[in-house]
Amino acid sequence: MINGLSVNYVYLATGVTDMRKSINGLSLIVSEQFGHDPFNGSVFVFCNRSRDKLKILYWECNGFWLKKQLIYCRYFALKYLIKQLVK
Protein backbone atom coordinates (compact mmCIF):
# COMPACT_ATOMS: atom_id res chain seq x y z
CA MET A 1 0.00 0.00 0.00
CA ILE A 2 2.41 2.66 1.23
CA ASN A 3 6.15 1.99 1.37
CA GLY A 4 7.71 2.63 4.75
CA LEU A 5 4.37 2.48 6.55
CA SER A 6 4.77 2.72 10.32
CA VAL A 7 1.78 0.83 11.73
CA ASN A 8 0.96 0.44 15.42
CA TYR A 9 -1.98 -1.96 15.05
CA VAL A 10 -4.28 -3.31 12.33
CA TYR A 11 -7.96 -3.31 13.29
CA LEU A 12 -10.51 -5.25 11.24
CA ALA A 13 -14.05 -3.98 11.71
CA THR A 14 -16.32 -6.95 12.17
CA GLY A 15 -19.78 -6.69 10.71
CA VAL A 16 -20.95 -4.60 7.79
CA THR A 17 -19.85 -1.06 6.95
CA ASP A 18 -21.67 1.26 4.56
CA MET A 19 -19.20 1.64 1.69
CA ARG A 20 -20.67 5.05 0.79
CA LYS A 21 -18.80 6.45 3.80
CA SER A 22 -15.57 8.27 3.09
CA ILE A 23 -12.76 9.52 5.34
CA ASN A 24 -14.93 11.60 7.68
CA GLY A 25 -17.57 8.89 8.16
CA LEU A 26 -15.06 6.10 8.69
CA SER A 27 -12.99 8.14 11.15
CA LEU A 28 -16.20 8.85 13.11
CA ILE A 29 -16.90 5.11 13.28
CA VAL A 30 -13.37 4.54 14.59
CA SER A 31 -13.64 7.17 17.31
CA GLU A 32 -17.28 6.86 18.39
CA GLN A 33 -18.15 3.18 17.90
CA PHE A 34 -14.75 1.58 18.45
CA GLY A 35 -13.40 4.06 20.99
CA HIS A 36 -10.03 4.34 19.24
CA ASP A 37 -8.10 7.39 18.11
CA PRO A 38 -7.99 7.42 14.28
CA PHE A 39 -4.83 9.58 14.41
CA ASN A 40 -2.65 7.09 16.33
CA GLY A 41 -0.95 5.42 13.36
CA SER A 42 -3.12 2.30 13.26
CA VAL A 43 -4.74 0.84 10.16
CA PHE A 44 -8.51 0.33 10.17
CA VAL A 45 -10.06 -2.11 7.68
CA PHE A 46 -13.77 -2.07 6.81
CA CYS A 47 -15.73 -4.43 4.54
CA ASN A 48 -19.17 -4.43 2.94
CA ARG A 49 -22.03 -6.93 3.34
CA SER A 50 -20.97 -9.20 0.48
CA ARG A 51 -17.32 -8.98 1.56
CA ASP A 52 -16.06 -8.12 -1.91
CA LYS A 53 -15.01 -4.54 -1.11
CA LEU A 54 -12.60 -3.25 1.52
CA LYS A 55 -11.78 0.27 2.65
CA ILE A 56 -8.55 0.82 4.53
CA LEU A 57 -8.09 3.98 6.60
CA TYR A 58 -4.70 5.19 7.86
CA TRP A 59 -3.47 8.52 9.29
CA GLU A 60 -0.02 9.61 8.18
CA CYS A 61 1.46 12.75 9.83
CA ASN A 62 -0.64 15.35 7.96
CA GLY A 63 -3.60 13.55 6.42
CA PHE A 64 -5.57 10.34 5.95
CA TRP A 65 -4.91 7.65 3.39
CA LEU A 66 -8.04 5.87 2.18
CA LYS A 67 -7.57 2.83 -0.01
CA LYS A 68 -10.48 1.02 -1.63
CA GLN A 69 -9.84 -2.58 -2.60
CA LEU A 70 -12.11 -4.74 -4.74
CA ILE A 71 -11.86 -8.47 -4.08
CA TYR A 72 -12.46 -10.52 -7.22
CA CYS A 73 -12.23 -13.93 -5.63
CA ARG A 74 -14.95 -14.97 -3.21
CA TYR A 75 -12.64 -15.30 -0.21
CA PHE A 76 -9.50 -13.44 0.73
CA ALA A 77 -6.73 -14.29 3.14
CA LEU A 78 -6.46 -11.83 6.00
CA LYS A 79 -2.80 -12.78 6.57
CA TYR A 80 -2.00 -11.80 2.95
CA LEU A 81 -3.87 -8.49 3.34
CA ILE A 82 -1.94 -7.55 6.49
CA LYS A 83 1.38 -8.46 4.81
CA GLN A 84 0.51 -6.14 1.93
CA LEU A 85 -0.36 -3.31 4.32
CA VAL A 86 2.90 -3.34 6.23
CA LYS A 87 5.46 -4.23 3.55
C-alpha positions as CSV (number, residue, x, y, z in Angstrom):
1,M,0.0,0.0,0.0
2,I,2.4,2.7,1.2
3,N,6.1,2.0,1.4
4,G,7.7,2.6,4.8
5,L,4.4,2.5,6.5
6,S,4.8,2.7,10.3
7,V,1.8,0.8,11.7
8,N,1.0,0.4,15.4
9,Y,-2.0,-2.0,15.0
10,V,-4.3,-3.3,12.3
11,Y,-8.0,-3.3,13.3
12,L,-10.5,-5.3,11.2
13,A,-14.1,-4.0,11.7
14,T,-16.3,-6.9,12.2
15,G,-19.8,-6.7,10.7
16,V,-20.9,-4.6,7.8
17,T,-19.8,-1.1,6.9
18,D,-21.7,1.3,4.6
19,M,-19.2,1.6,1.7
20,R,-20.7,5.0,0.8
21,K,-18.8,6.4,3.8
22,S,-15.6,8.3,3.1
23,I,-12.8,9.5,5.3
24,N,-14.9,11.6,7.7
25,G,-17.6,8.9,8.2
26,L,-15.1,6.1,8.7
27,S,-13.0,8.1,11.2
28,L,-16.2,8.9,13.1
29,I,-16.9,5.1,13.3
30,V,-13.4,4.5,14.6
31,S,-13.6,7.2,17.3
32,E,-17.3,6.9,18.4
33,Q,-18.2,3.2,17.9
34,F,-14.8,1.6,18.4
35,G,-13.4,4.1,21.0
36,H,-10.0,4.3,19.2
37,D,-8.1,7.4,18.1
38,P,-8.0,7.4,14.3
39,F,-4.8,9.6,14.4
40,N,-2.6,7.1,16.3
41,G,-0.9,5.4,13.4
42,S,-3.1,2.3,13.3
43,V,-4.7,0.8,10.2
44,F,-8.5,0.3,10.2
45,V,-10.1,-2.1,7.7
46,F,-13.8,-2.1,6.8
47,C,-15.7,-4.4,4.5
48,N,-19.2,-4.4,2.9
49,R,-22.0,-6.9,3.3
50,S,-21.0,-9.2,0.5
51,R,-17.3,-9.0,1.6
52,D,-16.1,-8.1,-1.9
53,K,-15.0,-4.5,-1.1
54,L,-12.6,-3.2,1.5
55,K,-11.8,0.3,2.7
56,I,-8.6,0.8,4.5
57,L,-8.1,4.0,6.6
58,Y,-4.7,5.2,7.9
59,W,-3.5,8.5,9.3
60,E,0.0,9.6,8.2
61,C,1.5,12.8,9.8
62,N,-0.6,15.3,8.0
63,G,-3.6,13.5,6.4
64,F,-5.6,10.3,6.0
65,W,-4.9,7.7,3.4
66,L,-8.0,5.9,2.2
67,K,-7.6,2.8,0.0
68,K,-10.5,1.0,-1.6
69,Q,-9.8,-2.6,-2.6
70,L,-12.1,-4.7,-4.7
71,I,-11.9,-8.5,-4.1
72,Y,-12.5,-10.5,-7.2
73,C,-12.2,-13.9,-5.6
74,R,-14.9,-15.0,-3.2
75,Y,-12.6,-15.3,-0.2
76,F,-9.5,-13.4,0.7
77,A,-6.7,-14.3,3.1
78,L,-6.5,-11.8,6.0
79,K,-2.8,-12.8,6.6
80,Y,-2.0,-11.8,2.9
81,L,-3.9,-8.5,3.3
82,I,-1.9,-7.6,6.5
83,K,1.4,-8.5,4.8
84,Q,0.5,-6.1,1.9
85,L,-0.4,-3.3,4.3
86,V,2.9,-3.3,6.2
87,K,5.5,-4.2,3.6
